[in-house]
Amino acid sequence: MNGFNTVRPACRMRAVPTKRRSTRAKPCPLSVELILKWADEHHARKGSWPNINSGVIHGSEADTWDKIYQALYQGLRGLPGGSSLARLLAEHRGMRNRVDCPLTKKQILEWADAHRRRKGKWPTNTSGPVIGCPGETWENINANLHRGDRGLPGGESLAQLLHARRGARTKNQKQRLSIAQVLTWADAHYRRFRDWPDTTSGRVVGTLDEEWANIDACLNQGFRGLPSGSSLAILLAEHRGIRRRRQRPRLSESLILAWADAHHERTGQWPNDRSGEIVGSDDEYWNAVEAALRMGRRGLPGGSSLALFLEKHGRRPRGRRVPRLTVQQILQWADAHHERTGRWPTNSLGELPDAPDERWQRIEQSLRLGLRGLRGGTTLARLLAQHRGVRNQGNLPPLTVRQILTWAEAYFRRNGAWPTRNSGEIPEAPSETWLLIDHALQKGRRGLPRKLSVKRILAGVHATPSR
């Protein structure tokens, strides 16, 4: 008690909730004159005309140039629609509108010639602005050549155009080779090092970017004008009489089985990759046979192993009985996995809880190679796509930029905004998502050009905004 009389109110007043009024102001009507006034102020302050990425408009009530574009394009806030910010400035202020300006290969080549005269090298898609042509960049020109925008036919790149019309070489477009040229380089290598080159000899003497390993690959695959099916060792053996190093004879399945049967008869066990030298062979080892079976060398098809090879031909290690598989059993395991995790299994997963001795990787190998009673020639992904309708990421249908833009326009009509890579599923294509589309554009998969994105195609095609 503090000595003061405390007066309590007879009743406590209850606060009556009041409806909170929205302080958000409605967007004001727009006019061409008002937009041009803001654009002139922006130009006077920044020294350049605004675009959809110029942010908040100075002197307006929370308006942005992106919102101005949408109003011009969609006919909002009193505007007629069907226009864009770039077109408005081109019509009233003489600004160059790159989207509406046609482009020809002849013009691109003239700009490229001027670039080379000034810089001493041909332009690439990373060379920045085009000299003497404000608003143009080599990155946009490369994209226009890819997509077929602005009157161009499409399906080409800046590097391909310069290579075809000006003979310009890029790091991925090396000169054609000939047998005589390769032998000349080999002779120079021998004169300098007193040894003939092989795939480990590094850079070719007298060149800037040639490697002996690359030349061997070109001889093997038939690249850059060379015949296929050869190698550096074969070439030197034929034309310079050089004995091929470590030239191993071809192997056959019957020969490997004969060696395995002899090993089993002698030791009571089937061989593995640690069984050492093969008795009765000419300096052969079981680990070399394992490598040949895995990599497809020395006349073998590849994609197998010594253990799988012996299983396929009825030879199995003592005490090990691998049960046969059926498609029905694999599908039952897959259904159980999906019910437990909500996802379908892949060949990168480990053991199966329903069958502890099984692994999804081994099931994938059996499906591919036809082991354990399966027919072979298929994969886990194909099996699930065929029997469970699961989308096979390795066999997706092709896409086009036009189809993506159609989906984007449908998205805008529903939501009043353009999609981003995080906009989720596409109702018009239930198995597609905007994230998958963005990845395909970046990597150039499914028939799409490379190094694009959802944001970039919406910013560059039909003057749609980027967000």
C-alpha positions in Angstrom: 0.0 0.0 0.0 1.6 3.2 -1.1 -0.7 5.6 1.0 -2.7 6.8 -2.0 -6.2 5.8 -2.7 -6.4 4.0 -5.9 -9.6 4.6 -7.8 -10.6 1.6 -10.0 -13.0 2.0 -12.8 -16.3 0.3 -12.2 -15.9 -1.6 -15.4 -13.1 -2.1 -17.9 -13.9 -0.7 -21.4 -13.7 -3.3 -24.1 -12.0 -2.2 -27.2 -14.3 -2.5 -30.2 -12.4 -3.8 -33.2 -12.6 -1.4 -36.1 -12.3 -2.4 -39.7 -8.9 -1.4 -40.9 -9.0 0.7 -44.0 -6.7 -0.1 -46.8 -4.1 2.6 -47.3 -3.1 1.3 -50.6 -3.9 3.8 -53.3 -5.5 2.8 -56.5 -3.3 3.1 -59.6 -3.9 6.4 -61.2 -5.0 6.6 -64.9 -2.2 6.9 -67.4 -1.8 8.8 -70.7 0.8 8.9 -73.4 1.6 12.5 -72.4 2.3 11.6 -68.8 4.5 8.6 -69.7 6.5 10.7 -72.2 6.9 13.3 -69.5 8.3 10.7 -67.1 10.6 9.3 -69.9 12.0 12.8 -70.7 12.8 13.4 -67.0 14.5 10.0 -66.8 16.5 10.8 -69.9 17.5 14.2 -68.5 18.6 12.6 -65.2 20.2 9.4 -66.5 21.3 10.2 -70.0 19.4 7.2 -71.4 15.8 6.3 -72.2 14.0 4.0 -69.7 13.2 0.3 -70.2 11.2 -2.3 -68.3 14.2 -2.9 -66.0 14.6 0.8 -65.0 12.8 0.4 -61.7 10.7 2.9 -59.8 9.7 6.1 -61.8 11.1 9.2 -60.1 8.3 11.5 -59.0 5.4 9.0 -59.3 3.5 7.2 -56.6 5.2 3.8 -56.5 4.9 3.3 -60.3 7.6 1.3 -62.1 8.6 1.1 -65.7 7.6 -2.5 -65.7 4.1 -1.6 -64.7 4.0 1.0 -67.4 5.0 -1.6 -70.0 2.2 -4.0 -68.8 -0.3 -1.2 -69.0 0.8 -0.3 -72.5 0.8 -3.9 -73.6 -2.4 -5.0 -72.0 -4.5 -1.8 -72.3 -4.7 -1.1 -68.6 -5.4 2.2 -66.7 -7.0 4.0 -69.6 -4.4 3.0 -72.3 -5.5 1.4 -75.6 -3.1 -1.6 -75.4 -1.1 -3.4 -78.0 2.0 -1.2 -77.6 5.1 -1.3 -75.5 7.5 1.2 -73.9 10.1 0.7 -76.6 7.5 1.3 -79.4 6.2 4.4 -77.7 9.6 6.0 -77.4 10.5 5.0 -80.9 7.4 6.7 -82.2 7.5 9.9 -80.2 11.2 10.3 -79.3 13.0 8.6 -82.1 14.6 5.9 -79.9 15.8 2.8 -81.8 13.5 -0.1 -81.1 15.6 -3.2 -81.5 12.6 -5.6 -81.4 10.8 -4.0 -84.3 14.0 -3.4 -86.3 14.7 -6.1 -88.9 18.2 -7.6 -89.2 20.1 -9.3 -92.0 23.1 -11.4 -92.2 24.7 -8.8 -94.5 24.4 -6.2 -91.8 25.8 -8.5 -89.1 28.8 -9.3 -91.3 29.4 -5.6 -91.8 29.4 -5.0 -88.1 31.7 -8.0 -87.6 34.2 -6.7 -90.2 34.2 -3.3 -88.4 34.8 -5.1 -85.1 37.7 -7.0 -86.5 39.3 -4.0 -88.0 39.2 -2.2 -84.7 39.9 -5.0 -82.3 42.0 -7.3 -84.4 39.7 -10.4 -83.8 36.3 -11.5 -84.7 33.4 -10.9 -82.3 31.8 -13.6 -80.1 28.6 -13.6 -78.2 30.5 -12.2 -75.2 32.0 -9.2 -77.0 29.5 -6.7 -75.6 28.0 -3.8 -77.5 28.3 -3.6 -81.3 30.7 -0.8 -82.3 28.8 2.2 -83.8 25.4 0.8 -83.2 23.8 1.8 -79.9 21.3 -0.7 -78.5 22.8 -3.7 -80.2 24.9 -6.3 -78.5 26.6 -9.4 -79.8 24.8 -11.5 -77.3 21.4 -10.4 -78.6 22.5 -10.9 -82.2 23.7 -14.4 -81.4 20.3 -15.1 -79.7 18.4 -13.6 -82.8 20.4 -15.9 -85.1 19.5 -18.9 -82.9 15.8 -18.2 -82.6 15.1 -16.7 -86.0 14.0 -13.3 -84.7 13.9 -9.9 -86.6 13.6 -11.5 -90.0 16.5 -14.0 -89.6 15.9 -17.7 -90.6 17.1 -19.1 -87.3 19.0 -22.3 -86.4 22.4 -20.6 -86.6 24.9 -19.0 -84.3 27.3 -16.0 -84.7 30.3 -18.4 -84.7 28.7 -20.5 -87.4 27.9 -17.5 -89.5 31.4 -16.1 -89.3 33.0 -19.5 -90.0 30.8 -20.0 -93.1 31.1 -16.4 -94.5 34.5 -15.2 -93.3 36.3 -18.4 -92.5 36.7 -17.4 -88.9 37.9 -20.2 -86.6 36.8 -20.5 -83.0 38.3 -22.7 -80.3 35.8 -25.4 -81.2 36.4 -25.2 -84.9 39.9 -26.5 -85.5 41.4 -26.8 -89.0 41.1 -30.0 -91.0 43.9 -32.5 -90.7 45.6 -34.8 -93.2 47.7 -38.0 -92.8 50.6 -36.1 -94.3 50.3 -33.3 -91.7 50.2 -35.7 -88.8 53.3 -37.5 -90.1 55.1 -34.2 -90.5 54.4 -33.4 -86.9 55.5 -36.9 -85.8 58.8 -36.5 -87.7 59.5 -33.2 -86.0 58.7 -34.7 -82.6 61.2 -37.6 -83.3 64.0 -35.2 -84.5 63.6 -33.2 -81.3 63.1 -35.9 -78.6 64.5 -39.0 -80.4 61.3 -40.8 -79.6 58.0 -41.2 -81.5 54.9 -39.5 -80.1 52.1 -41.3 -78.3 48.9 -40.2 -76.6 50.8 -39.1 -73.5 53.2 -36.8 -75.4 51.3 -33.6 -74.7 51.4 -30.7 -77.1 52.4 -31.1 -80.7 55.7 -29.3 -81.4 55.3 -26.1 -83.5 51.5 -25.7 -82.8 49.6 -23.6 -80.4 46.6 -25.8 -79.4 47.2 -29.3 -80.9 47.5 -32.3 -78.6 48.7 -35.8 -79.5 45.8 -37.3 -77.5 43.3 -35.2 -79.6 44.9 -36.3 -82.8 44.6 -40.0 -81.7 40.9 -39.4 -81.0 40.4 -37.8 -84.4 42.1 -40.8 -86.1 39.9 -43.2 -84.1 36.6 -41.3 -84.7 37.2 -39.9 -88.1 37.0 -36.2 -87.1 38.5 -33.2 -88.9 38.8 -34.9 -92.3 40.8 -37.9 -91.1 39.7 -41.5 -91.8 38.1 -43.3 -88.9 39.1 -46.6 -87.3 42.8 -45.8 -86.9 45.0 -44.5 -84.2 48.4 -42.7 -83.8 50.1 -46.1 -83.1 48.6 -47.7 -86.2 49.5 -44.7 -88.4 53.2 -44.8 -87.2 53.3 -48.6 -87.7 52.0 -48.3 -91.3 54.0 -45.3 -92.5 57.1 -45.3 -90.3 57.5 -49.0 -89.4 57.2 -48.2 -85.7 56.3 -51.3 -83.6 53.0 -50.7 -81.8 53.4 -50.6 -78.1 51.4 -53.1 -76.0 49.3 -54.2 -78.9 46.9 -56.7 -77.4 45.1 -59.3 -79.4 41.3 -59.3 -79.6 39.3 -61.3 -77.1 36.3 -63.4 -77.6 33.6 -64.7 -75.2 34.5 -68.4 -76.0 38.2 -67.7 -75.1 37.3 -66.0 -71.8 35.0 -68.9 -70.9 37.7 -71.5 -71.7 40.1 -69.6 -69.4 37.5 -69.4 -66.7 36.6 -73.2 -66.9 40.3 -74.1 -66.7 40.7 -71.8 -63.7 37.7 -73.4 -62.0 38.9 -76.9 -62.7 42.3 -76.1 -61.3 41.3 -74.1 -58.2 37.7 -75.0 -57.5 36.7 -71.4 -57.7 35.6 -69.1 -60.5 38.0 -66.2 -61.3 37.5 -62.6 -60.4 39.5 -59.4 -61.2 41.9 -60.2 -58.3 42.8 -63.7 -59.6 46.1 -62.6 -61.1 47.7 -64.0 -64.3 45.7 -66.3 -66.5 47.5 -69.7 -66.6 48.0 -70.9 -70.2 47.7 -67.4 -71.8 50.2 -65.2 -73.4 50.8 -62.6 -70.6 47.1 -62.0 -69.9 45.6 -61.0 -66.5 42.1 -61.3 -65.1 42.0 -57.6 -64.2 42.7 -56.7 -67.9 39.8 -59.0 -68.9 37.6 -57.2 -66.4 38.6 -53.8 -67.8 38.0 -55.0 -71.4 34.5 -56.3 -70.5 33.6 -53.0 -68.7 35.1 -50.5 -71.3 34.3 -52.5 -74.5 37.9 -52.9 -75.6 39.6 -55.6 -77.6 36.5 -56.7 -79.6 34.1 -57.0 -76.6 30.8 -55.1 -76.4 31.4 -53.4 -73.0 29.0 -52.5 -70.3 29.6 -55.7 -68.4 32.0 -57.2 -65.8 33.7 -60.5 -65.2 31.2 -61.5 -62.6 28.2 -60.5 -64.7 29.7 -62.2 -67.8 30.1 -65.5 -65.8 26.6 -65.2 -64.5 25.2 -64.7 -67.9 26.9 -67.8 -69.3 25.9 -70.0 -66.3 29.2 -69.9 -64.5 28.8 -68.6 -60.9 31.2 -68.4 -58.0 30.9 -71.3 -55.6 28.1 -71.1 -53.0 26.6 -68.0 -54.7 23.2 -68.5 -56.2 21.7 -65.3 -57.7 17.9 -65.6 -58.0 16.2 -65.0 -61.2 14.2 -61.8 -61.7 10.9 -61.0 -63.4 9.4 -57.8 -64.6 6.5 -58.4 -62.2 8.8 -58.7 -59.2 10.7 -55.5 -60.1 7.4 -53.6 -60.5 6.2 -54.8 -57.1 9.4 -53.5 -55.5 9.0 -50.2 -57.3 5.4 -49.9 -56.2 6.4 -50.6 -52.6 9.2 -47.9 -52.9 6.7 -45.4 -54.3 4.2 -46.1 -51.5 6.8 -45.7 -48.8 8.7 -42.6 -50.2 6.2 -41.0 -52.6 8.8 -41.3 -55.4 9.6 -43.9 -58.0 13.1 -45.6 -57.7 16.1 -44.8 -59.9 19.2 -46.7 -60.7 21.2 -44.5 -58.4 19.5 -45.8 -55.3 21.0 -48.5 -53.0 19.5 -51.5 -51.3 15.9 -52.5 -51.3 14.2 -52.7 -47.9 11.9 -55.3 -49.3 14.9 -57.4 -50.6 18.1 -56.7 -48.6 20.3 -58.7 -50.9 19.2 -56.6 -54.0 20.4 -53.2 -55.2 18.7 -51.0 -57.8 22.1 -50.7 -59.6 22.2 -54.5 -60.1 18.6 -54.6 -61.2 19.5 -51.8 -63.8 22.4 -53.9 -65.1 20.3 -57.0 -65.4 17.6 -55.1 -67.3 20.3 -53.7 -69.7 22.3 -56.8 -70.2 19.6 -59.5 -70.0 20.9 -61.2 -66.9 19.0 -63.3 -64.3 16.2 -64.4 -66.7 15.4 -60.9 -68.1 15.3 -60.2 -71.8 17.7 -57.2 -71.7 17.9 -54.1 -73.8 15.8 -51.9 -71.4 16.3 -49.8 -68.3 14.5 -49.2 -65.0 13.3 -45.8 -66.3 11.9 -47.3 -69.5 10.2 -50.1 -67.5 8.5 -47.7 -65.2 7.4 -45.4 -68.1 5.9 -48.4 -69.9 4.1 -50.1 -67.0 3.5 -47.2 -64.6 3.4 -44.2 -66.8 6.3 -42.6 -65.0 7.9 -39.7 -66.9 11.3 -40.8 -68.3 13.7 -37.9 -67.9 16.0 -39.4 -70.4 13.4 -39.6 -73.2 11.4 -36.3 -73.0 9.5 -34.9 -76.0 11.1 -32.1 -77.9 10.1 -28.4 -77.2 10.0 -25.2 -79.2 10.2 -21.6 -78.2 6.8 -21.0 -79.8 5.2 -23.6 -77.6 6.8 -22.2 -74.4 5.6 -18.7 -75.3 2.0 -20.1 -75.8 2.1 -21.6 -72.3 3.5 -18.3 -71.0 0.7 -16.2 -72.5 -1.9 -18.6 -71.0 -0.2 -18.2 -67.6 -0.4 -14.4 -68.0 -4.1 -14.5 -68.9 -4.7 -16.5 -65.7 -2.5 -14.7 -63.2 -1.9 -11.2 -64.7 1.9 -11.7 -64.5 4.5 -13.6 -66.5 5.9 -16.9 -65.3 9.3 -17.4 -63.8 11.4 -20.6 -63.4 9.8 -21.0 -60.0 6.1 -20.8 -61.2 5.5 -24.5 -60.7 3.6 -26.8 -63.0 2.1 -25.9 -66.4 -1.6 -26.8 -66.5 -1.5 -27.1 -70.4 1.2 -29.7 -70.0 0.7 -31.6 -66.7 4.1 -33.3 -66.7 6.0 -30.1 -67.4 7.2 -27.4 -64.9 8.7 -24.0 -65.5 11.9 -25.2 -63.7 12.3 -28.1 -66.2 11.7 -25.7 -69.1 14.3 -23.3 -67.7 16.9 -26.1 -67.4 16.2 -27.3 -70.9 16.8 -23.8 -72.2 20.0 -23.3 -70.3 21.5 -26.7 -71.4 20.1 -26.7 -75.0 18.2 -29.9 -74.5 15.0 -31.2 -76.1 15.6 -29.3 -79.4 16.0 -25.9 -77.8 18.9 -23.4 -78.3 21.5 -23.2 -75.5 22.3 -20.5 -73.0 18.7 -19.2 -72.7 16.2 -19.1 -69.9 12.5 -18.5 -69.3 13.4 -14.9 -68.3 15.4 -14.2 -71.4 13.0 -15.5 -73.9 10.2 -13.6 -72.3 12.4 -10.4 -72.4 13.5 -10.9 -76.0 10.6 -12.5 -78.0 7.5 -10.5 -78.8 8.7 -7.7 -76.4 7.4 -9.6 -73.3 8.7 -8.3 -69.9 11.4 -10.1 -67.9 10.9 -10.5 -64.2 
